[in-house]
Amino acid sequence: MYHRMIQDQQQNPLLPGYSFNAYLVAGMTPILADGPLDFAIDRPGGMKGYILNLTVKGQGKVFDGEDTFYCNPGDLLLFPPKARHLYSRSANADSWYHRWVYFRPRAYWADWLEWHTKTRDVGRLSLPNNTLLLEFDRLFANIEQTQKSGRRFCEELGMNLLERLLLRAMEEDPQSPQKIMDPRVIEACQFITGNLAGELRIDEVARHVCLSPSRLAHLFREQVGINILRWREDQRVIRAKLLLQTTQESIATIGRVVGYDDQLYFSRVFRKRVGVSPSDFRRRSVEINYPAKPYRSQPWPEQENAVAYHF
């Protein structure tokens, strides 16, 4: 009952205790001076996923001391996993409105997440004009609307929009490389990700991207760093972990969803890659996200300083 009450209470990512066990969550944080969200965020250990942030109005302050910098409309930030989050509304402004996307990246996005201008590992990019600000603002808004739509495949569609957003950011970064991963390898990754439950053969993937199997295998290993079958297994395990954390589906059902009809074989693969069985992984995730404290309507003592409530 306790877990159910906590889950029912924490459906808003701007409020304390929201569990980010998802591939994609997006929103807008409207901070007004002396308003309910006007407090500093301090997450010394960062988060498990990435945060992409766009200032659309007002000004924000990030970090302190010699590393302090300010975010103005058109400024993009990329917080990688475990990078410290320390930011708030700037004392020089009466507001700070910023859009954000929290996400777990697809494996082939690695090059797109290496921003060249950084402060304390946080990537920084400034859009040079209002036209680009409006374009990026719409992209963020479309991701949020899609992710919250409840449509079939809303998460996959949201991830595709995020992919466009990351590529546009690379395109606008004058320091980004002229060439990124071969588009045929990207398409192969997308095709495999969209068919995790099936037993795609390499020749089917190669035919889909108009390459010979040997050429695709060479390109894939060269650019991704592992072979196609190992990469597919990685994606299956990643998807299984998410489903174990965010659904109550049986382990056998989750195994089938990610391509393993034999539950015992699925459990062996999962244990080999993660170090624990699927059931132990689910149990530990519940204990981490919903520790067994008695329910109370007031903030926990560690929350009374109002840190880490919103983005």
Residue pairs with C-beta under 8 A, 6 or more apart in sequence:
2 290
2 292
2 294
2 295
3 286
3 290
5 295
6 17
6 290
6 295
7 290
9 17
10 16
10 17
10 18
10 19
11 18
12 18
13 20
13 25
13 27
13 102
13 310
13 311
14 27
14 29
14 37
14 309
14 310
14 311
15 309
15 310
16 299
16 300
16 303
16 308
16 309
19 289
19 290
20 47
20 48
20 49
20 102
21 242
21 245
21 246
21 285
21 289
22 102
22 104
22 155
22 242
22 246
23 103
23 104
23 155
23 159
23 242
24 101
24 102
24 103
24 104
24 143
24 147
24 155
24 158
24 159
24 162
25 101
25 102
25 103
25 147
26 99
26 100
26 101
26 102
26 140
26 143
26 144
26 147
26 148
26 158
27 99
27 100
27 144
27 311
28 56
28 97
28 98
28 99
28 100
28 140
28 141
28 144
29 37
29 96
29 97
29 98
29 99
29 100
29 310
29 311
30 37
30 95
30 97
31 37
31 38
31 58
31 60
31 89
31 95
31 96
31 97
31 98
32 38
32 94
32 95
33 89
33 94
33 95
37 309
37 310
38 88
38 89
39 88
39 306
39 307
39 309
40 86
40 87
40 88
40 307
41 85
41 86
41 87
41 88
41 307
41 308
41 309
41 310
41 311
42 84
42 85
42 86
42 307
42 308
43 84
43 85
43 86
43 307
43 308
44 84
45 82
45 84
46 79
46 80
46 81
46 82
46 83
46 84
46 85
47 79
47 81
47 82
47 85
47 102
48 81
48 104
49 81
49 102
49 103
49 104
49 105
50 78
50 79
50 80
50 81
50 102
50 103
50 104
50 105
50 113
51 77
51 78
51 79
51 85
51 100
51 101
51 102
51 311
52 76
52 77
52 78
52 79
52 100
52 101
52 103
52 162
52 165
52 166
53 71
53 76
53 77
53 78
53 79
53 98
53 99
53 100
53 311
54 74
54 75
54 76
54 77
54 98
54 99
54 100
54 136
54 137
54 140
55 71
55 72
55 73
55 74
55 75
55 96
55 97
55 98
56 73
56 97
56 98
56 99
56 133
56 137
57 73
57 95
57 96
57 97
58 73
58 89
58 90
58 93
58 94
58 95
58 96
58 97
59 70
59 71
59 72
59 89
59 90
59 92
59 93
59 96
60 70
60 71
60 87
60 88
60 89
60 90
60 96
60 98
61 68
61 69
61 70
61 71
61 87
61 88
61 89
61 90
61 91
62 68
62 69
62 70
62 71
62 77
62 86
62 87
62 119
62 122
63 69
63 84
63 86
63 87
63 119
63 120
64 86
67 119
67 120
69 119
69 124
70 90
70 92
71 77
71 87
71 90
71 96
71 98
73 133
74 126
74 127
74 128
74 129
74 130
74 132
74 133
74 136
75 124
75 125
75 126
75 127
76 123
76 124
76 125
76 126
76 127
76 136
76 169
77 122
77 123
77 124
78 113
78 115
78 122
78 123
78 124
78 125
79 85
79 122
79 123
80 113
80 121
80 122
80 123
83 120
83 121
83 122
84 120
85 308
88 96
89 95
89 96
90 96
98 311
99 137
99 140
99 141
99 144
100 140
100 311
101 140
101 143
101 144
101 162
101 165
102 311
103 159
103 162
104 238
104 242
105 113
106 159
106 163
106 189
106 193
107 189
107 224
107 231
107 234
107 235
108 181
108 185
108 186
108 189
108 224
109 163
109 166
111 177
111 180
111 181
112 166
112 167
112 169
112 170
112 180
113 123
113 166
115 123
115 124
115 125
115 169
115 173
116 123
116 173
116 175
116 176
117 123
117 124
117 125
117 175
118 124
125 169
125 172
125 173
127 133
127 136
127 172
128 172
132 172
135 168
136 165
136 168
136 169
139 161
139 164
139 165
139 168
140 165
142 161
143 158
143 161
143 162
143 165
146 154
146 157
146 158
146 161
147 154
147 155
147 158
148 154
151 157
156 194
167 180
170 176
170 180
181 223
182 219
182 223
184 209
184 210
184 211
184 216
184 219
185 209
185 216
185 219
185 220
185 223
185 224
187 208
187 209
188 205
188 206
188 208
188 209
188 216
188 220
188 228
189 224
189 231
191 200
191 205
191 208
191 209
192 200
192 205
192 228
192 231
192 232
192 235
193 235
196 232
196 235
196 236
196 239
196 257
196 258
196 259
197 256
197 257
197 258
197 259
198 259
199 259
200 232
202 213
202 216
202 217
202 228
202 229
203 213
205 216
205 228
206 212
206 213
206 215
206 216
209 216
211 219
216 228
217 227
217 228
220 227
220 228
220 231
221 227
224 231
226 234
232 259
233 269
233 273
234 273
236 258
236 259
236 260
236 269
237 258
237 269
237 270
237 273
237 274
239 257
239 258
240 254
240 255
240 257
240 258
240 266
240 270
240 278
241 274
241 281
243 249
243 254
243 257
243 258
244 251
244 254
244 278
244 281
244 282
244 285
245 282
245 285
245 289
247 254
249 257
251 263
251 266
251 267
251 278
251 279
251 282
252 263
252 266
254 266
254 278
255 261
255 262
255 263
255 266
255 267
255 278
258 266
260 266
260 269
266 278
267 277
267 278
270 277
270 278
270 281
271 277
271 278
274 281
276 284
293 300
299 306
303 309
